[in-house]
Amino acid sequence: MKLDIKELVSLADRSTGKRENLLLDGVSKDTRKKSVNALYLPIAGERFDGHDFLLDAIKQGCTATIWQEGKKLPVGLPEDFPVLFTSDTIEFLQKISKYYLKKVNPVVVAVTGSNGKTTTKDMIECVSSANFKTFKTQGNYNNHIGMPLTILAMDETTEVLILEMGMSNFNEISLLSKIAEPDVAVITNIGESHLEQLGSREGIAKAKLEIADGLKQGGLFIIDGDEPLLSHVKGENVLKVGFGDDSTLKLSNIKTDTQGVSFTLEEGTTVYQIPMLGRHNIKNAAYAIAVGHYLNIEENKILEGLENLNVTSMRLEMKRGRKETLLINDAYNASPTSMIAALETLAELKDYSRKAAVLGDMYELGPNEEEMHRSIANHVDSSINHVICVGQKGSWIADELKKQKRIDLEVVQCLTKEEAETPIERLLSKDTAILFKASRGMALETLISTFIEEEQESKK
């Protein structure tokens, strides 16, 4: 970000202090970090109030501040220090992010969905950066504070901005979309995350569809063509991506091996390859291809971008474990939809005679969480020989599997990750593939690290 303090004065309710020859290089809300020439953003939270730390922010290099009307300025503040007064510091952050976005004027691609939005964001970046200077949401900065900070963190020469939009309730994505005014909006899928707050999958679909609220007139709206809850979405600017006949961009000729997956689009002959597992990642890649076509990127550059993906970790990430075991780390998060997709991916691997799934608790599923956990048992393919369930909620999956009395399936129930180490240890071999899947709170990656080859770990 490069903004003259004078540009922001007109956006504030009032201002005091020096206004000449001051360029701001960014926004900071963390007084523990160096922030040279930054605008300090104090946020009043439940446990602390950022307004109490303005002098600390100045020591870290901040050269101006947003300030909530009615809050006392600290004793010792230099008289000429620039202060931008507002009734709400977060709303002012959103206002200046919208101002800066219009000033830079990149093509804006907004991405939401219950699962796959981070992977899709990464894939779009790999395709877009072939032709354009591209910036994307960093980490999980995808809410009403994080997304404006992402916008203000982009360089003024950015040509394509990819914004991930998250939510936990209604009207949240609508706000983000109206700030960003995207040229392209993507809904990756509708799952079960945040059922506690939204009540049903229909509620989740309604909340995700808010991404179109700020879509520019004539902008491209890309959605999951296989999702019945989105089937009513129609229009000249709507592109439905999927495997079914109702999709306008239909995926076919799918092949899977340990190097990843390949596929084609029905209307073309180009074979796309991604170094990732999972049919759902084929769809995520197709979203990125569609954005590439919108940006008029050459086909050979789209191919190159997808083949050289560098996606966020713990999304069906393949690692080599001890005794040459294939470990599949999909432990970033989980819902029934994503857990079923991960199990399908494990079943598709043809080169392993023994397949195991380590499945843990799924959170935020609301009052039907037990039923949803138990439903996972119906999606454990006959090619999967071992299931190790971890956690109290995971025990529902184990219980349902045991009811099936499959003689070809060993089911182990463990309350803790430490208990799971011994049964996993027994499975390690070059003929074994082991999937790890659970919600973020389970942190299954700490269990996975136990079985990674020491030499591989040392290379990180």
C-alpha positions in Angstrom: 0.0 0.0 0.0 1.1 3.5 -0.8 -1.3 6.2 0.3 -0.8 9.8 1.1 -2.3 10.7 4.5 -4.2 13.6 2.7 -6.1 11.0 0.7 -7.5 9.5 3.9 -8.4 12.7 5.7 -11.4 13.2 3.4 -12.6 9.7 4.4 -12.4 10.4 8.2 -15.0 12.3 10.3 -12.3 14.7 11.3 -8.5 14.7 11.7 -5.7 16.4 13.6 -1.9 16.5 13.3 0.5 16.8 10.4 -0.9 16.2 6.9 2.0 17.1 4.7 4.6 14.8 3.0 3.4 11.6 4.8 3.2 8.4 2.7 1.8 5.4 4.5 3.2 2.0 3.5 0.6 -0.3 5.2 -1.8 -0.9 8.0 -0.8 -2.5 11.4 -3.0 -3.8 14.2 -0.2 -5.6 16.0 2.0 -3.5 18.2 4.4 -6.5 18.7 5.7 -6.2 15.1 7.8 -3.6 13.3 5.6 -1.5 11.1 7.6 1.3 9.5 5.4 4.1 8.0 2.2 2.2 8.8 -1.3 3.4 9.8 -2.1 2.0 13.2 -5.5 0.3 13.4 -6.7 0.0 17.1 -9.5 -2.6 17.6 -11.6 -2.7 20.7 -12.0 -6.3 21.7 -13.6 -8.2 24.5 -10.3 -8.7 26.4 -8.3 -5.7 25.4 -8.6 -2.4 23.6 -6.0 -1.5 20.9 -6.5 2.2 21.7 -4.4 1.5 24.8 -1.4 0.7 22.8 -0.9 3.6 20.5 2.4 4.7 22.0 3.7 1.1 21.5 2.6 1.3 17.9 4.5 4.5 17.4 7.7 2.8 18.8 7.2 0.1 16.2 7.2 2.7 13.4 3.6 3.6 12.9 3.3 7.2 11.7 -0.5 7.8 11.9 -3.5 6.2 13.5 -7.3 5.7 13.1 -9.1 6.6 16.3 -12.6 6.0 17.6 -14.4 9.2 18.6 -14.9 9.4 22.4 -11.7 7.5 23.2 -9.0 9.5 25.1 -5.8 10.0 23.3 -2.8 8.9 25.4 -0.7 11.3 27.5 2.6 12.0 25.7 1.3 11.7 22.2 3.2 14.2 20.0 0.9 17.2 19.1 1.5 16.9 15.4 0.9 13.1 15.2 -1.8 12.4 12.5 -5.0 11.1 14.0 -8.0 10.1 11.8 -11.2 10.2 13.9 -14.1 7.9 13.1 -17.1 6.3 14.8 -15.9 2.8 14.1 -12.3 1.9 13.3 -13.2 -1.4 11.6 -15.7 0.3 9.3 -13.1 2.9 8.5 -10.6 0.1 7.6 -13.2 -1.2 5.2 -13.8 2.2 3.7 -10.1 2.9 3.0 -9.6 -0.6 1.6 -12.4 0.0 -0.8 -10.9 3.4 -1.7 -7.4 1.8 -2.3 -9.0 -1.0 -4.3 -10.6 1.4 -6.7 -7.3 3.3 -7.0 -5.3 0.3 -7.9 -8.1 -1.2 -10.0 -7.0 -4.8 -10.5 -9.3 -7.6 -11.8 -10.8 -9.0 -8.6 -11.5 -12.7 -8.2 -13.6 -13.6 -5.1 -13.6 -17.2 -3.9 -15.9 -18.8 -1.3 -17.2 -22.3 -0.5 -17.5 -24.7 2.4 -14.4 -26.7 1.2 -11.7 -26.0 -1.3 -11.6 -22.2 -1.3 -8.0 -22.0 -0.2 -6.9 -24.6 -2.7 -8.9 -22.9 -5.5 -7.4 -19.6 -4.5 -3.9 -21.1 -4.8 -4.7 -22.6 -8.2 -6.1 -19.4 -9.6 -2.9 -17.6 -8.5 -0.7 -20.2 -10.3 -2.7 -19.7 -13.5 -3.1 -15.9 -13.2 0.6 -15.2 -12.4 1.6 -16.6 -15.7 0.5 -13.3 -17.3 -0.3 -10.9 -14.6 1.1 -9.5 -11.4 -1.1 -11.3 -8.9 -1.8 -11.0 -5.2 -3.9 -13.3 -3.0 -5.3 -13.6 0.5 -2.5 -14.7 2.8 -3.3 -17.3 5.4 -6.9 -17.1 6.7 -7.3 -13.3 6.3 -10.7 -13.8 4.8 -13.2 -12.0 7.2 -14.4 -8.4 7.7 -11.0 -7.4 9.1 -8.7 -9.8 7.3 -10.0 -9.1 3.7 -9.6 -5.3 4.0 -6.1 -5.9 5.3 -5.4 -8.1 2.4 -6.5 -5.4 -0.1 -4.3 -2.8 1.6 -1.3 -5.2 1.6 -1.3 -5.5 -2.2 1.3 -3.6 -4.2 -0.1 -0.7 -6.2 1.1 -2.4 -9.4 -1.2 -5.5 -8.8 -3.2 -6.5 -11.9 -5.2 -9.5 -10.5 -6.3 -9.7 -6.8 -7.7 -13.0 -5.5 -9.7 -12.7 -2.4 -10.9 -15.6 -0.2 -14.1 -14.9 1.5 -15.1 -16.8 4.7 -18.1 -16.6 6.9 -19.8 -18.1 9.9 -23.2 -16.4 9.6 -25.5 -14.6 7.2 -24.7 -11.2 5.7 -20.9 -11.6 6.3 -20.0 -12.5 2.7 -22.5 -9.9 1.4 -20.4 -7.2 3.2 -17.1 -8.6 1.8 -18.5 -8.8 -1.7 -19.8 -5.2 -1.6 -16.4 -4.0 -0.5 -14.5 -6.0 -3.1 -16.9 -5.6 -6.1 -15.4 -8.7 -7.8 -15.2 -9.2 -11.6 -15.3 -12.9 -11.0 -17.0 -14.8 -8.1 -16.5 -18.5 -7.4 -18.5 -20.8 -5.1 -16.4 -24.0 -4.8 -19.1 -26.1 -3.1 -21.8 -26.3 -0.4 -20.8 -28.5 2.6 -21.7 -28.6 6.3 -19.3 -26.2 7.9 -21.1 -23.7 10.3 -24.3 -25.8 10.4 -24.5 -24.7 14.1 -25.0 -21.1 13.0 -26.8 -21.5 9.7 -29.1 -24.3 10.5 -29.1 -26.3 7.3 -27.2 -26.8 4.0 -29.9 -24.6 2.4 -28.9 -21.9 4.9 -25.2 -22.4 4.0 -26.0 -22.1 0.2 -27.9 -18.9 0.9 -25.0 -17.4 2.8 -22.5 -18.5 0.1 -24.6 -17.0 -2.7 -24.1 -13.6 -1.1 -20.8 -13.5 -2.9 -22.8 -12.2 -5.9 -24.2 -9.2 -4.0 -21.2 -7.0 -5.1 -20.4 -8.8 -8.4 -19.9 -6.2 -11.1 -22.6 -6.0 -13.7 -21.7 -8.6 -16.4 -19.2 -10.2 -14.1 -18.5 -14.0 -14.3 -20.2 -16.2 -11.7 -18.6 -19.6 -11.4 -20.4 -22.3 -9.3 -20.5 -26.0 -8.6 -22.6 -27.5 -11.3 -23.1 -30.7 -9.4 -24.7 -29.1 -6.4 -28.6 -29.2 -6.4 -28.8 -26.3 -4.0 -27.2 -24.1 -6.7 -29.2 -25.5 -9.6 -31.6 -22.5 -9.6 -28.8 -20.1 -10.3 -29.0 -19.1 -13.9 -28.0 -16.4 -16.3 -25.7 -15.5 -19.2 -22.8 -14.8 -16.8 -23.2 -18.1 -14.8 -20.7 -20.9 -15.5 -21.5 -24.2 -14.0 -18.5 -26.5 -13.5 -18.9 -30.2 -12.8 -19.1 -33.8 -13.8 -22.8 -34.0 -14.6 -24.7 -33.2 -17.8 -26.1 -30.0 -16.4 -22.7 -28.4 -16.2 -21.7 -25.9 -18.8 -18.0 -26.8 -18.2 -18.1 -30.6 -18.0 -15.1 -32.6 -16.7 -14.2 -35.9 -18.3 -11.4 -38.5 -19.0 -10.2 -38.5 -15.4 -7.1 -40.6 -14.5 -5.5 -40.9 -11.1 -2.1 -42.1 -9.9 0.3 -41.2 -7.1 1.6 -38.3 -9.2 -1.8 -36.6 -9.2 -4.7 -36.5 -11.6 -5.3 -35.7 -15.2 -8.6 -34.7 -17.0 -10.1 -32.9 -20.0 -12.9 -30.4 -20.5 -15.6 -32.0 -22.6 -15.5 -29.5 -25.4 -11.7 -29.6 -25.8 -8.8 -32.0 -26.3 -6.3 -30.4 -23.9 -5.2 -32.8 -21.1 -4.7 -30.9 -17.8 -2.5 -32.4 -15.1 -2.3 -31.4 -11.4 0.1 -32.8 -8.9 -2.7 -33.4 -6.4 -5.1 -36.1 -5.5 -8.9 -36.0 -5.5 -11.8 -35.5 -7.9 -12.8 -32.4 -5.9 -9.4 -30.9 -6.8 -10.1 -31.6 -10.4 -13.1 -29.3 -10.0 -11.0 -26.7 -8.1 -8.5 -26.8 -11.0 -11.4 -26.3 -13.5 -12.4 -23.1 -11.6 -8.9 -21.8 -12.1 -9.0 -22.8 -15.8 -12.2 -20.9 -16.2 -10.7 -17.8 -14.6 -7.6 -18.2 -16.9 -9.9 -18.2 -19.9 -11.7 -15.1 -18.6 -8.3 -13.4 -18.3 -7.4 -14.6 -21.9 -4.4 -16.5 -20.7 -2.9 -18.8 -23.3 -3.6 -22.5 -22.9 0.0 -23.5 -22.6 0.5 -21.1 -19.7 -2.6 -22.4 -18.0 -1.1 -25.9 -18.3 2.2 -24.9 -17.0 0.7 -23.0 -14.0 -1.4 -26.1 -13.0 1.5 -28.5 -13.3 3.7 -26.3 -11.0 1.1 -25.8 -8.3 2.3 -24.7 -4.9 -0.7 -25.0 -2.7 -1.3 -24.5 1.0 -0.2 -27.5 3.0 -2.3 -30.2 4.6 -4.7 -30.5 1.7 -4.3 -34.1 0.4 -0.6 -33.5 0.7 1.4 -36.6 -0.1 4.4 -37.4 2.1 6.7 -40.4 2.2 6.7 -42.0 5.6 8.9 -44.6 7.3 9.2 -47.9 5.4 8.2 -46.0 2.2 4.6 -45.7 3.4 2.5 -43.1 1.5 1.0 -40.7 4.0 -1.8 -38.4 2.8 -2.1 -35.3 5.0 -5.6 -33.9 4.6 -5.7 -32.7 8.2 -6.2 -29.0 7.7 -10.0 -29.3 8.4 -12.9 -31.6 7.9 -16.7 -31.7 7.3 -18.7 -34.7 6.1 -18.4 -33.6 2.5 -14.7 -33.2 2.6 -14.1 -36.4 4.6 -16.2 -38.4 2.0 -14.2 -36.8 -0.8 -10.9 -37.7 0.9 -12.1 -41.4 1.4 -13.0 -41.5 -2.3 -9.5 -40.3 -3.2 -7.9 -43.0 -1.1 -10.1 -45.6 -2.8 -9.0 -44.4 -6.2 -5.3 -45.2 -5.6 -4.6 -48.4 -7.5 -0.9 -49.1 -6.6 -1.4 -49.9 -2.9 -2.6 -53.3 -1.7 -3.3 -51.9 1.8 -5.2 -48.7 2.5 -5.9 -47.2 5.8 -7.9 -44.1 7.0 -7.2 -42.3 10.2 -10.4 -40.3 10.9 -11.0 -37.8 13.7 -13.6 -35.5 15.1 -15.5 -33.1 12.9 -16.6 -29.8 14.7 -19.4 -27.2 14.2 -21.9 -29.7 12.8 -24.8 -28.7 15.0 -27.4 -30.9 16.7 -27.1 -33.7 14.1 -23.3 -34.2 14.5 -23.6 -37.8 15.7 -25.7 -38.8 12.7 -23.3 -37.0 10.3 -20.3 -38.8 11.9 -22.1 -42.1 11.6 -22.9 -41.5 8.0 -19.2 -41.5 7.1 -19.2 -45.3 7.6 -21.3 -45.8 4.4 -18.5 -44.2 2.4 -15.6 -46.5 3.4 -14.9 -48.3 0.1 -14.2 -52.1 0.1 -10.6 -51.4 -1.0 -10.0 -49.7 2.4 -8.7 -52.4 4.8 -8.1 -50.4 8.0 -9.9 -47.5 9.7 -8.5 -45.9 12.9 -10.9 -43.5 14.5 -9.6 -40.8 16.9 -11.5 -38.8 19.4 -14.9 -38.9 21.1 -16.8 -37.9 18.0 -14.7 -40.2 15.9 -15.9 -43.1 18.0 -19.3 -42.7 16.3 -17.7 -43.5 13.0 -16.0 -46.6 14.5 -19.2 -47.8 16.1 -21.1 -47.6 12.9 -18.3 -49.4 11.0 -18.3 -52.2 13.5 -22.0 -52.7 13.0 -21.3 -53.5 9.4 -19.3 -56.6 10.5 -17.1 -56.5 7.4 -14.6 -59.3 7.6 -12.2 -57.5 5.3 -12.0 -54.3 7.5 -10.2 -53.8 10.8 -11.6 -50.9 12.9 -9.7 -49.4 15.8 -11.1 -46.8 18.1 -8.7 -44.5 20.0 -9.7 -41.6 22.3 -6.3 -39.8 21.8 -3.7 -39.4 19.1 -1.1 -41.1 21.3 -3.3 -44.2 21.4 -3.4 -44.3 17.6 0.4 -44.4 17.2 0.7 -48.2 17.8 -2.0 -49.4 15.4 -0.6 -47.0 12.7 2.9 -48.2 13.3 1.8 -51.8 12.5 0.6 -50.7 9.1 3.8 -49.0 7.8 5.1 -50.6 4.5 5.8 -49.6 0.9 2.4 -51.2 -0.1 0.4 -49.1 2.3 -1.3 -45.7 1.8 -2.7 -44.0 5.0 -5.1 -41.0 4.9 -5.3 -38.6 7.8 -8.5 -36.5 8.1 -10.1 -34.5 10.9 -11.1 -31.0 11.9 -8.5 -28.4 12.6 -8.9 -28.7 16.4 -7.6 -32.3 16.3 -4.2 -31.2 14.8 -3.6 -34.6 13.2 -0.5 -33.3 11.6 1.3 -33.8 14.9 0.4 -37.5 14.6 1.6 -37.6 11.0 5.0 -36.2 11.9 5.6 -39.2 14.1 5.8 -41.4 10.9 7.6 -39.1 8.5 11.1 -40.2 7.5 13.7 -38.3 9.5 15.7 -37.5 6.4 12.6 -36.0 4.8 11.9 -33.8 7.8 15.5 -32.5 7.9 15.0 -31.1 4.4 12.3 -28.7 5.5 
